[in-house]
Amino acid sequence: MEEKINNKEISDALKEFEDKNLEDKINSYKAIKFYDENDTPKMVGLVMKLSGGTIKNQKTAEYILLALIILMFGLSFYFFFKDNLNKKDINIQDLPDQTQFVE
């Protein structure tokens, strides 16, 4: 009887070991990287590099890039609509007569 208990305990332990070993193999295949993969995007890495060590966090660098994009859009809209904002209404009376051009 004791031999059957030991065999059952051994078979349970063996099965548990095989299951754990299978999980470890599956997890090890997921962890393999075949090339040098960097998790940070190149633009974020460039901002972190050009900051001279001031920006050390990826999230901070992403916020800096977002602020730069918003600033660039703002400047683009300003320069694009600048002429329309500064022009005053043109009256017909302010235009020269056509007779001056004919002579």
KEFI-575826 format. One record per residue (C-alpha): residue number from 1; y, x, z; residue in one letter. Coordinates in pm, whole numbers, plus 32768, in hexadecimal, padded with zeros to 4 digits. Example, Ala and Ser with C-alpha at 12.3 -4.5 7.8 and 13.67 -1.06 7.14 Angstrom:
BEGIN
[1,[7E3E,84CE,830C],"a"],
[2,[7F96,8557,82CA],"s"],
end
This chain:
BEGIN
[1,[8000,8000,8000],"m"],
[2,[80EC,8119,8059],"e"],
[3,[809F,81BB,7F0C],"e"],
[4,[810C,8082,7E4F],"k"],
[5,[8253,8075,7F10],"i"],
[6,[8296,81DF,7EBF],"n"],
[7,[8244,81A3,7D51],"n"],
[8,[832A,8076,7D4B],"k"],
[9,[843D,8136,7DF8],"e"],
[10,[840D,8257,7D0D],"i"],
[11,[8410,8176,7BDA],"s"],
[12,[854D,80C7,7C57],"d"],
[13,[85F5,8215,7C99],"a"],
[14,[8587,8293,7B42],"l"],
[15,[860E,815B,7A9A],"k"],
[16,[8756,817C,7B56],"e"],
[17,[876D,82E9,7AF1],"f"],
[18,[872A,8295,7983],"e"],
[19,[8835,8186,7987],"d"],
[20,[8931,8272,7A25],"k"],
[21,[88D2,8386,7932],"n"],
[22,[8900,8298,780B],"l"],
[23,[8A59,8231,788B],"e"],
[24,[8ABA,839F,78B1],"d"],
[25,[8A4C,83E9,774D],"k"],
[26,[8B15,82C4,76C6],"i"],
[27,[8C49,832E,778A],"n"],
[28,[8C24,8497,771A],"s"],
[29,[8C23,842D,75AC],"y"],
[30,[8D68,8370,75E2],"k"],
[31,[8E0C,849F,767E],"a"],
[32,[8DC2,8590,7560],"i"],
[33,[8EF2,85EE,7490],"k"],
[34,[8EB0,8699,7348],"f"],
[35,[9013,8715,7315],"y"],
[36,[913E,8774,73E8],"d"],
[37,[91CC,861D,7430],"e"],
[38,[9315,8603,74E7],"n"],
[39,[9362,84B7,758B],"d"],
[40,[94DD,84D4,756E],"t"],
[41,[9579,8478,741F],"p"],
[42,[9628,858C,7362],"k"],
[43,[9788,84FB,7383],"m"],
[44,[975F,84D1,74F9],"v"],
[45,[96DB,8634,7513],"g"],
[46,[9805,86B2,744B],"l"],
[47,[98FB,8603,7534],"v"],
[48,[9849,8695,7662],"m"],
[49,[984C,87EF,75C5],"k"],
[50,[99BA,87E5,7559],"l"],
[51,[9A2D,876A,76AD],"s"],
[52,[99E5,88C1,773D],"g"],
[53,[9902,883E,784D],"g"],
[54,[99F1,8730,78C6],"t"],
[55,[9914,8618,7843],"i"],
[56,[97B3,8644,78C6],"k"],
[57,[9737,84DF,78B6],"n"],
[58,[96C0,8438,7774],"q"],
[59,[9755,82E7,77D3],"k"],
[60,[98AC,8384,780D],"t"],
[61,[989F,842A,76B7],"a"],
[62,[9847,82DB,761A],"e"],
[63,[9976,823B,76C2],"y"],
[64,[9A53,8355,7641],"i"],
[65,[99D3,8318,74DE],"l"],
[66,[9A11,81A2,7502],"l"],
[67,[9B75,81E3,7576],"a"],
[68,[9BAF,82CB,744C],"l"],
[69,[9B2F,81C2,735B],"i"],
[70,[9C14,80B9,73F0],"i"],
[71,[9D3A,81AB,73DE],"l"],
[72,[9CF0,81FB,7270],"m"],
[73,[9CDA,808B,7214],"f"],
[74,[9E22,8048,72C7],"g"],
[75,[9ED2,8161,7210],"l"],
[76,[9E41,80F2,70C3],"s"],
[77,[9EBD,7F8E,70F5],"f"],
[78,[A012,800E,7160],"y"],
[79,[A03D,80E9,702B],"f"],
[80,[9FAF,7FDF,6F45],"f"],
[81,[A095,7EC9,6FC0],"f"],
[82,[A1BF,7FA8,7016],"k"],
[83,[A282,7F53,6EDA],"d"],
[84,[A253,7DDE,6F09],"n"],
[85,[A2D0,7DED,7070],"l"],
[86,[A40F,7EAD,7021],"n"],
[87,[A47A,7DEA,6EEB],"k"],
[88,[A57D,7CE0,6F14],"k"],
[89,[A58D,7BAB,6E3B],"d"],
[90,[A627,7BEF,6CE6],"i"],
[91,[A72E,7AF7,6C78],"n"],
[92,[A76D,7AAF,6B0B],"i"],
[93,[A8DD,7AF8,6B41],"q"],
[94,[A88B,7C60,6BA4],"d"],
[95,[A7E4,7CA4,6A54],"l"],
[96,[A8BA,7D39,693F],"p"],
[97,[A912,7C67,6811],"d"],
[98,[A84B,7C94,66D6],"q"],
[99,[A989,7CC6,6610],"t"],
[100,[A9B9,7E1B,66AF],"q"],
[101,[A870,7E92,661C],"f"],
[102,[A8B6,7E0F,64BF],"v"],
[103,[A9F7,7ED5,6491],"e"],
end
